[in-house]
Amino acid sequence: MKLTARSVSNLLAAFRSSEPTPGGGSAAALAGAVGASLLAMVAALSKPTAASDADRQRLAGAGTRCSENAIQLEALIDQDSDAYDLVVAAFRLPKATDEDRANRATAIQRALVTATEAPLEVMRRAADALETAPVIAALGNPNASSDVEVALALLGASLRGAQQNVEINLGSLKDVDYVTRVKEESARLATAGTRAPEPPVR
């Protein structure tokens, strides 16, 4: 059964278990999904601060982006765990002959790329949701300012947690160009968590 198809209690039990998955990558995706969903909720609340049609459209657009990011982050909860399982399976491949060892090494590198792409996509989605926060904080219902703050905390944790998973995988990858490119993107995305949103309009 997919992690996202489980009840909340069952999912938390899975995180508490001695099994390696779901782990930190899935947790980062889950935090991001909840954070993005909260921002989408605030954007959809009645009685927003937005007064003009243009501002209402901006708010609705930000909410739509957050909803889309939340859906993708939800899918990444399972994708991250599946990617880890691919790495484990690659390391378990036979290595009795030179051909076995070569095939195993190739499979490990391929699996590690997959395991890097999953948290990198979490970073992309969390960063994109964070970029909508200034609009939602300024134009949404001001009574939901604490919901925005919780969303920011969750998305920031998602971003930082996913970055840790990206970096730990990069250390085992041999494609220098790929590693350099991912490091640069990861560093750029990480700055999204350092930008404070505009305060809600009162």
N, C-alpha and C positions, 0 to 999 in steps of 0.2 A: 504494500500500500504506500502511495506517495505520502511524504511528510505533510504536505499541504491538505491532504484528504483526512487527516487525523483530527480528533478533537483537541482542544487546547490542552487538556489534562494529559492526553496520550502523547502529544508532541513534547510537552515539558518533561514527561517521564523518559522519552527517548533522549533528550538532551542530558538528563541526569544519569543515564545508564553508562555502563563501562564500555560500550561500543564506541569506536572512534567517530562514527557518524550517527546523527548530525553533530557537527562541530562548530568551530568559530565562524567559518565561512557562511554556513547556513544561518547561524545566529545573527550575523551582520546583515544578511539579506532580509531576515525577519524583522529586525529593528528598522531597517529602511522602509520596508513595506508598511509597517504600522505608522511610521512618521509621515510618509507620503500620503497615506490614507487620511491621517488627521488633517493635513493641510487641505486635502480635497474637501473634507467635511466643512472646514471653516470657510472655504471659498463658496460653498453651496448654501451656507446659512442665510436665513432671511435677515432683513434689517442691516445690510452691509453699510459701511461708510461711503462706499462708491455712490456718487450722486448723479454723474453724467452717464449717458449711454456708452461713451468711450471707456470710462472707468469700469462700468459693469461688464463690458466685453473683455477688458484686460483681466478682471477678476475671474470671469468664467473661463477664459483661456488658461490662466494659471491653474485653476482647479482641474481642468481637463488634462493638462500636462501631469499633474500630480497623480491623478487617477491612472493614467497610462503607466507612469513609473511604478506605482504601487503594484499593478498587475504584473509587470515584468519582474519586479523584485520578489514577488510571491513565487513566480516560476523559478527564480534563481535559488530559492531555498532548497529545492530538490536538485537543481542542476549542480550546485556546489558539492553536495554529497555524492552525486553520481560521478562527478569528476574525480573526487578522492578515491572512489572505488576503482576507477580506471587505473589510477596510479598503483594502487595495491595489486591489482591484477597483473599489471605489467612487471612489477618487481617479482612476481611469483612465476613468471615464465621460465622455462628450462634454460639452463646455461651449461649443458654438458659438452657441447661442441663449439667451435669458433663461430659457426653459422648461427647456432642458438644464441650465443652471447651477443652477436651483432644484431640479430632480430630483437633481442630483449632490450638492448641499449636504445635502439630506434623507437621501440614501443614505449619505453620509459620517457624519452624526450617528448614524444607526441602526447602522451598522457599528461605530462607536466605542463605543456602548453595549454591543454584543455583546462587543467586545474588552475592555471593562471588567468585564463580568460574569464572564468566564472566570477571571481572576486573583482576583477577589473571592470566587468560589466556592472557589478553591484556599485562600484565607485561611480561609474558614469551616471547611473540612474539616481543614486543618492545626491550626487552633485547637481544634477539637473533639477531635482525636486527642491533642493536648497536654493537654487537660483530664483524660484518662484516665491520664496518666503517674503521678500520685501513687499511685493505687490499684495500678497494675501494679508500680511500684517497691517499694511497701510489702508487697504480698501475693504477688508472683511469686517464682520461684526466685531466691534471692539470688546464685547463681553467674552469673546473666545480667545483673548490674548494669551491666557495660560495654556490653551490647547496648542497655539502656535509655538510657545516656548518648549512644551513637551516634544512636539514634532521636531523642532530644531535639535534638541538633545539626542533624540533617537536617530535622526539622520546623520548627525555628527558622529555618533558612535558607530553607525553603519559604515560611514566613510573611512574612519580610522581603523576599524576592525578589518574591513576588506583590504585596506592597504597593507596591513600586516600579513595577510594571507598571500597577497601578490608578491611581496618582498621575500617571503620565506621560500616560495617556489622559484623565484628568479635565481636564487643562489645555486640551484641544481641544474639550470639550463645552460647549454653550451653555445646556443646561437647568440653571438655577441650583439649583432644588429637588432635582433628581437628584444633582447634584454635591455639594451640602451633605449629603444623606442618605448618600451613599456614603462621603464623607470621615469622617462620624461613625462609621459602621459599621467602616470600615477602621481607624480609630484605636482603637476598642474591641477589635477582634479582635487587633490588634498587641500588646496587653498580655498575651495568652496566652503569648507567647514570653518574658515577663519573670518568670513565676512559676516558682520552682524546685520540683521535686517533693520529696515526703518521701523521706528516705533509705531504702534497703531495710532491712527488719528482719533482723537477724543472729541 
